[in-house]
Amino acid sequence: MQIPLQITLRNLARSPAVEAEIRKKADKLERFHPQIVSCRVVIELPSRHKHQGKEFVVRLDIKVPGNEIVINHDHHEDLYVALHEAFHAAQRRLEDHARTIAARHDGHRSKRLEPPAAKT
């Protein structure tokens, strides 16, 4: 991955396995948008009452030229499932953004290629 990746874990111990999974998923994002400037991943385990299970919160901040894509995926008891769902949502948003940019670019190109209207 050529883009800067920042990983923050809150209320969690550092885990090489979790960080490796994040890096793998972040690397795949470049397939869906070639111009990612940076990616910040925050995983938090909010403090809960003891009778409630652990629920992870995953936040992704992905910067692309002219836009910032923010994904908040709240409350899943399995960290890997929470990561999968958050990165899948990011993938869809990046694809949408890339399509929007391509459509805008194609629209400008087609206007330049149209011959001028004939005057009568």
MDTraj code that builds the backbone (N, CA, C; nanometers):
import mdtraj as md
import numpy as np

residues = "MET GLN ILE PRO LEU GLN ILE THR LEU ARG ASN LEU ALA ARG SER PRO ALA VAL GLU ALA GLU ILE ARG LYS LYS ALA ASP LYS LEU GLU ARG PHE HIS PRO GLN ILE VAL SER CYS ARG VAL VAL ILE GLU LEU PRO SER ARG HIS LYS HIS GLN GLY LYS GLU PHE VAL VAL ARG LEU ASP ILE LYS VAL PRO GLY ASN GLU ILE VAL ILE ASN HIS ASP HIS HIS GLU ASP LEU TYR VAL ALA LEU HIS GLU ALA PHE HIS ALA ALA GLN ARG ARG LEU GLU ASP HIS ALA ARG THR ILE ALA ALA ARG HIS ASP GLY HIS ARG SER LYS ARG LEU GLU PRO PRO ALA ALA LYS THR".split()
xyz = np.array([
    [0.0851, -0.1178, 0.0000],
    [0.0000, 0.0000, 0.0000],
    [0.0890, 0.1232, 0.0000],
    [0.0642, 0.2121, -0.0897],
    [0.1429, 0.3334, -0.1020],
    [0.0875, 0.4473, -0.0178],
    [-0.0375, 0.4360, 0.0250],
    [-0.0998, 0.5449, 0.0995],
    [-0.0665, 0.5338, 0.2472],
    [-0.0583, 0.6486, 0.3149],
    [-0.0342, 0.6437, 0.4590],
    [-0.1522, 0.5795, 0.5313],
    [-0.1219, 0.4877, 0.6215],
    [-0.2240, 0.4190, 0.6992],
    [-0.1972, 0.4426, 0.8463],
    [-0.2979, 0.4910, 0.9160],
    [-0.2863, 0.5135, 1.0595],
    [-0.3871, 0.4230, 1.1293],
    [-0.3401, 0.3469, 1.2254],
    [-0.4260, 0.2551, 1.3005],
    [-0.4241, 0.2965, 1.4464],
    [-0.5439, 0.3174, 1.5017],
    [-0.5577, 0.3535, 1.6426],
    [-0.6509, 0.2544, 1.7097],
    [-0.6064, 0.1997, 1.8210],
    [-0.6886, 0.1088, 1.9007],
    [-0.7159, 0.1758, 2.0344],
    [-0.8424, 0.1859, 2.0698],
    [-0.8812, 0.2478, 2.1973],
    [-0.9441, 0.1427, 2.2876],
    [-0.8934, 0.1341, 2.4082],
    [-0.9398, 0.0371, 2.5082],
    [-0.9158, -0.1070, 2.4628],
    [-0.8174, -0.1250, 2.3765],
    [-0.7798, -0.2581, 2.3265],
    [-0.6291, -0.2719, 2.3324],
    [-0.5821, -0.3926, 2.3567],
    [-0.4387, -0.4197, 2.3511],
    [-0.3963, -0.4315, 2.2047],
    [-0.2745, -0.3877, 2.1749],
    [-0.2207, -0.4022, 2.0393],
    [-0.2147, -0.5486, 2.0022],
    [-0.2515, -0.5772, 1.8785],
    [-0.2500, -0.7150, 1.8309],
    [-0.1926, -0.7171, 1.6894],
    [-0.0817, -0.7872, 1.6686],
    [-0.0263, -0.7968, 1.5334],
    [-0.1250, -0.8589, 1.4339],
    [-0.2064, -0.9532, 1.4791],
    [-0.3032, -1.0175, 1.3898],
    [-0.4097, -0.9173, 1.3434],
    [-0.4595, -0.8350, 1.4352],
    [-0.5607, -0.7349, 1.4002],
    [-0.4999, -0.6305, 1.3072],
    [-0.3796, -0.5857, 1.3383],
    [-0.3157, -0.4856, 1.2533],
    [-0.2876, -0.5417, 1.1141],
    [-0.2476, -0.6670, 1.1052],
    [-0.2241, -0.7297, 0.9744],
    [-0.3540, -0.7380, 0.8943],
    [-0.4635, -0.7707, 0.9613],
    [-0.5940, -0.7773, 0.8939],
    [-0.6352, -0.6395, 0.8422],
    [-0.6120, -0.5371, 0.9214],
    [-0.6449, -0.4001, 0.8796],
    [-0.5615, -0.3612, 0.7581],
    [-0.4322, -0.3897, 0.7624],
    [-0.3445, -0.3556, 0.6496],
    [-0.3878, -0.4290, 0.5217],
    [-0.4247, -0.5545, 0.5353],
    [-0.4697, -0.6327, 0.4191],
    [-0.5955, -0.5707, 0.3586],
    [-0.6910, -0.5346, 0.4445],
    [-0.8160, -0.4769, 0.3952],
    [-0.7938, -0.3381, 0.3367],
    [-0.7061, -0.2596, 0.3981],
    [-0.6768, -0.1256, 0.3467],
    [-0.6074, -0.1337, 0.2106],
    [-0.5183, -0.2308, 0.1942],
    [-0.4522, -0.2492, 0.0642],
    [-0.5536, -0.2749, -0.0462],
    [-0.6568, -0.3514, -0.0159],
    [-0.7584, -0.3845, -0.1168],
    [-0.8401, -0.2631, -0.1599],
    [-0.8480, -0.1605, -0.0744],
    [-0.9283, -0.0430, -0.1087],
    [-0.8754, 0.0281, -0.2328],
    [-0.7449, 0.0176, -0.2567],
    [-0.6875, 0.0855, -0.3733],
    [-0.7414, 0.0303, -0.5048],
    [-0.7952, -0.0896, -0.5040],
    [-0.8568, -0.1458, -0.6254],
    [-0.9828, -0.0690, -0.6642],
    [-1.0484, -0.0101, -0.5652],
    [-1.1785, 0.0523, -0.5895],
    [-1.1691, 0.2025, -0.6111],
    [-1.0566, 0.2620, -0.5741],
    [-1.0336, 0.4043, -0.6001],
    [-0.8834, 0.4242, -0.6061],
    [-0.8310, 0.4594, -0.7222],
    [-0.6857, 0.4640, -0.7385],
    [-0.6167, 0.5837, -0.6731],
    [-0.6919, 0.6813, -0.6244],
    [-0.6304, 0.8039, -0.5746],
    [-0.6543, 0.8262, -0.4253],
    [-0.6460, 0.7235, -0.3450],
    [-0.6617, 0.7401, -0.2007],
    [-0.5377, 0.8112, -0.1474],
    [-0.5605, 0.9187, -0.0724],
    [-0.4514, 0.9990, -0.0189],
    [-0.4083, 0.9462, 0.1180],
    [-0.5057, 0.9106, 0.2023],
    [-0.4736, 0.8576, 0.3345],
    [-0.5903, 0.7756, 0.3872],
    [-0.5600, 0.6918, 0.4849],
    [-0.6624, 0.6075, 0.5465],
    [-0.6331, 0.5992, 0.6960],
    [-0.7319, 0.6334, 0.7746],
    [-0.7189, 0.6265, 0.9197],
    [-0.8237, 0.5284, 0.9702],
    [-0.7803, 0.4326, 1.0522],
    [-0.8695, 0.3307, 1.1081],
    [-0.8652, 0.3432, 1.2600],
    [-0.9827, 0.3599, 1.3193],
    [-0.9931, 0.3657, 1.4652],
    [-1.0868, 0.2539, 1.5089],
    [-1.0363, 0.1695, 1.5984],
    [-1.1185, 0.0635, 1.6562],
    [-1.1294, 0.0930, 1.8044],
    [-1.2522, 0.0934, 1.8511],
    [-1.2758, 0.1282, 1.9908],
    [-1.3634, 0.0230, 2.0561],
    [-1.3315, -0.0039, 2.1789],
    [-1.4146, -0.0897, 2.2622],
    [-1.4683, 0.0006, 2.3724],
    [-1.5880, 0.0600, 2.3498],
    [-1.6425, 0.1519, 2.4498],
    [-1.6662, 0.0802, 2.5821],
    [-1.6514, 0.1530, 2.6901],
    [-1.6770, 0.0906, 2.8200],
    [-1.8265, 0.0633, 2.8318],
    [-1.8582, -0.0550, 2.8753],
    [-1.9973, -0.1012, 2.8870],
    [-2.0184, -0.1588, 3.0260],
    [-2.1441, -0.1791, 3.0590],
    [-2.1751, -0.2484, 3.1826],
    [-2.1354, -0.3943, 3.1695],
    [-2.1072, -0.4597, 3.2791],
    [-2.0575, -0.5966, 3.2755],
    [-2.1576, -0.6954, 3.2165],
    [-2.2863, -0.6673, 3.2234],
    [-2.3839, -0.7625, 3.1703],
    [-2.3965, -0.7544, 3.0187],
    [-2.3384, -0.6534, 2.9575],
    [-2.3424, -0.6423, 2.8124],
    [-2.2161, -0.7033, 2.7522],
    [-2.2285, -0.7588, 2.6327],
    [-2.1125, -0.8149, 2.5645],
    [-2.0239, -0.7056, 2.5075],
    [-1.9062, -0.7449, 2.4644],
    [-1.8148, -0.6503, 2.4004],
    [-1.8705, -0.6142, 2.2636],
    [-1.8770, -0.4865, 2.2351],
    [-1.9225, -0.4403, 2.1053],
    [-1.8201, -0.3417, 2.0518],
    [-1.7648, -0.3713, 1.9369],
    [-1.6596, -0.2911, 1.8785],
    [-1.7174, -0.1831, 1.7886],
    [-1.6516, -0.0691, 1.7891],
    [-1.6866, 0.0414, 1.7003],
    [-1.5679, 0.0611, 1.6063],
    [-1.5947, 0.0617, 1.4757],
    [-1.4905, 0.0806, 1.3753],
    [-1.5215, 0.2083, 1.2996],
    [-1.4223, 0.2954, 1.2901],
    [-1.4370, 0.4198, 1.2139],
    [-1.3248, 0.4248, 1.1111],
    [-1.3620, 0.4546, 0.9872],
    [-1.2656, 0.4711, 0.8788],
    [-1.2758, 0.6133, 0.8262],
    [-1.1637, 0.6806, 0.8161],
    [-1.1551, 0.8122, 0.7524],
    [-1.0630, 0.7960, 0.6320],
    [-1.1205, 0.8050, 0.5139],
    [-1.0446, 0.7848, 0.3910],
    [-1.0481, 0.9145, 0.3119],
    [-0.9302, 0.9679, 0.2824],
    [-0.9233, 1.0918, 0.2060],
    [-0.8870, 1.0610, 0.0616],
    [-0.9662, 1.1195, -0.0276],
    [-0.9410, 1.1141, -0.1710],
    [-0.9410, 1.2588, -0.2198],
    [-0.8817, 1.2872, -0.3351],
    [-0.8799, 1.4256, -0.3818],
    [-1.0202, 1.4867, -0.3858],
    [-1.0361, 1.5956, -0.3149],
    [-1.1628, 1.6674, -0.3162],
    [-1.2711, 1.6125, -0.2258],
    [-1.2426, 1.5086, -0.1474],
    [-1.3476, 1.4504, -0.0644],
    [-1.2865, 1.3697, 0.0499],
    [-1.3663, 1.3513, 0.1529],
    [-1.3296, 1.2638, 0.2632],
    [-1.4454, 1.1678, 0.2852],
    [-1.4154, 1.0410, 0.2882],
    [-1.5171, 0.9384, 0.3076],
    [-1.5042, 0.8878, 0.4499],
    [-1.6138, 0.8967, 0.5235],
    [-1.6137, 0.8563, 0.6646],
    [-1.7127, 0.7416, 0.6814],
    [-1.6645, 0.6356, 0.7411],
    [-1.7484, 0.5191, 0.7697],
    [-1.7480, 0.4990, 0.9201],
    [-1.8653, 0.4941, 0.9799],
    [-1.8808, 0.4596, 1.1207],
    [-1.9599, 0.3311, 1.1268],
    [-1.8949, 0.2268, 1.1722],
    [-1.9652, 0.0995, 1.1845],
    [-1.9699, 0.0658, 1.3326],
    [-2.0876, 0.0707, 1.3881],
    [-2.1032, 0.0568, 1.5322],
    [-2.1509, -0.0812, 1.5721],
    [-2.0978, -0.1242, 1.6813],
    [-2.1542, -0.2322, 1.7617],
    [-2.1655, -0.3681, 1.6950],
    [-2.0556, -0.4349, 1.6908],
    [-2.0583, -0.5761, 1.6553],
    [-1.9702, -0.6489, 1.7539],
    [-2.0129, -0.7652, 1.7975],
    [-1.9409, -0.8373, 1.9018],
    [-1.8145, -0.9060, 1.8523],
    [-1.8033, -0.9321, 1.7230],
    [-1.6843, -0.9953, 1.6670],
    [-1.6038, -0.8870, 1.5947],
    [-1.4820, -0.8645, 1.6398],
    [-1.3992, -0.7589, 1.5822],
    [-1.3754, -0.7797, 1.4334],
    [-1.3496, -0.9028, 1.3913],
    [-1.3213, -0.9291, 1.2503],
    [-1.4447, -0.9073, 1.1628],
    [-1.5619, -0.9385, 1.2140],
    [-1.6855, -0.9121, 1.1409],
    [-1.7080, -0.7609, 1.1310],
    [-1.6830, -0.6897, 1.2392],
    [-1.6978, -0.5439, 1.2384],
    [-1.6027, -0.4816, 1.1357],
    [-1.4780, -0.5299, 1.1315],
    [-1.3825, -0.4801, 1.0323],
    [-1.4297, -0.5100, 0.8901],
    [-1.4737, -0.6328, 0.8682],
    [-1.5206, -0.6723, 0.7352],
    [-1.6349, -0.5821, 0.6887],
    [-1.7327, -0.5605, 0.7754],
    [-1.8490, -0.4795, 0.7372],
    [-1.8100, -0.3340, 0.7137],
    [-1.7215, -0.2792, 0.7953],
    [-1.6790, -0.1402, 0.7781],
    [-1.6018, -0.1230, 0.6473],
    [-1.5094, -0.2140, 0.6193],
    [-1.4317, -0.2027, 0.4957],
    [-1.5182, -0.2305, 0.3724],
    [-1.6180, -0.3151, 0.3853],
    [-1.7095, -0.3394, 0.2737],
    [-1.7910, -0.2127, 0.2442],
    [-1.8350, -0.1445, 0.3488],
    [-1.9069, -0.0181, 0.3303],
    [-1.8146, 0.0857, 0.2658],
    [-1.6887, 0.0883, 0.3073],
    [-1.5916, 0.1810, 0.2482],
    [-1.5713, 0.1498, 0.1002],
    [-1.5636, 0.0227, 0.0677],
    [-1.5480, -0.0192, -0.0718],
    [-1.6623, 0.0345, -0.1568],
    [-1.7852, 0.0190, -0.1099],
    [-1.9014, 0.0673, -0.1858],
    [-1.8960, 0.2194, -0.2028],
    [-1.8597, 0.2901, -0.0961],
    [-1.8534, 0.4364, -0.1042],
    [-1.7429, 0.4822, -0.1990],
    [-1.6280, 0.4132, -0.1962],
    [-1.5185, 0.4479, -0.2872],
    [-1.5573, 0.4210, -0.4327],
    [-1.6252, 0.3098, -0.4579],
    [-1.6714, 0.2804, -0.5935],
    [-1.7682, 0.3877, -0.6414],
    [-1.8608, 0.4285, -0.5549],
    [-1.9563, 0.5336, -0.5908],
    [-1.8833, 0.6633, -0.6226],
    [-1.7866, 0.6983, -0.5398],
    [-1.7112, 0.8223, -0.5610],
    [-1.6332, 0.8156, -0.6923],
    [-1.5675, 0.7035, -0.7183],
    [-1.4910, 0.6890, -0.8428],
    [-1.5839, 0.6970, -0.9638],
    [-1.7030, 0.6364, -0.9547],
    [-1.8004, 0.6430, -1.0646],
    [-1.8463, 0.7865, -1.0875],
    [-1.8699, 0.8598, -0.9810],
    [-1.9132, 0.9995, -0.9922],
    [-1.8069, 1.0829, -1.0623],
    [-1.6826, 1.0644, -1.0221],
    [-1.5726, 1.1388, -1.0841],
    [-1.5599, 1.1009, -1.2316],
    [-1.5695, 0.9717, -1.2632],
    [-1.5582, 0.9269, -1.4025],
    [-1.6720, 0.9833, -1.4868],
    [-1.7928, 0.9840, -1.4321],
    [-1.9075, 1.0374, -1.5061],
    [-1.8901, 1.1870, -1.5296],
    [-1.8411, 1.2564, -1.4301],
    [-1.8185, 1.4004, -1.4442],
    [-1.7123, 1.4250, -1.5511],
    [-1.6068, 1.3440, -1.5488],
    [-1.4997, 1.3577, -1.6472],
    [-1.5495, 1.3251, -1.7879],
    [-1.6285, 1.2188, -1.8007],
    [-1.6846, 1.1820, -1.9312],
    [-1.7790, 1.2893, -1.9824],
    [-1.8545, 1.3522, -1.8939],
    [-1.9454, 1.4592, -1.9335],
    [-1.8702, 1.5770, -1.9906],
    [-1.7577, 1.6129, -1.9295],
    [-1.6768, 1.7227, -1.9819],
    [-1.6152, 1.6861, -2.1161],
    [-1.5716, 1.5604, -2.1301],
    [-1.5097, 1.5161, -2.2543],
    [-1.6116, 1.5182, -2.3672],
    [-1.7346, 1.4719, -2.3427],
    [-1.8344, 1.4666, -2.4496],
    [-1.8760, 1.6067, -2.4928],
    [-1.8748, 1.7032, -2.4015],
    [-1.9091, 1.8400, -2.4395],
    [-1.8030, 1.8986, -2.5318],
    [-1.6768, 1.8642, -2.5065],
    [-1.5699, 1.9169, -2.5914],
    [-1.5726, 1.8535, -2.7299],
    [-1.6196, 1.7301, -2.7397],
    [-1.6192, 1.6602, -2.8673],
    [-1.7397, 1.6922, -2.9541],
    [-1.8418, 1.7523, -2.8966],
    [-1.9596, 1.7860, -2.9760],
    [-1.9277, 1.8991, -3.0714],
    [-1.9688, 1.8855, -3.1962],
    [-1.9452, 1.9954, -3.2910],
    [-2.0330, 2.1147, -3.2532],
    [-1.9863, 2.2335, -3.2837],
    [-2.0684, 2.3514, -3.2529],
    [-2.1987, 2.3475, -3.3328],
    [-2.3021, 2.4002, -3.2735],
    [-2.4332, 2.4025, -3.3383],
    [-2.4277, 2.4926, -3.4610],
    [-2.4882, 2.4467, -3.5688],
    [-2.4906, 2.5230, -3.6932],
    [-2.5881, 2.6383, -3.6786],
    [-2.5474, 2.7545, -3.7255],
    [-2.6337, 2.8732, -3.7210],
    [-2.7143, 2.8786, -3.8496],
    [-2.8400, 2.9072, -3.8366],
    [-2.9267, 2.9144, -3.9553],
    [-2.9709, 3.0535, -3.9820],
])
top = md.Topology()
chain = top.add_chain()
for i, resn in enumerate(residues, 1):
    res = top.add_residue(resn, chain, resSeq=i)
    for name in ("N", "CA", "C"):
        top.add_atom(name, md.element.get_by_symbol(name[0]), res)
traj = md.Trajectory(xyz[None], top)
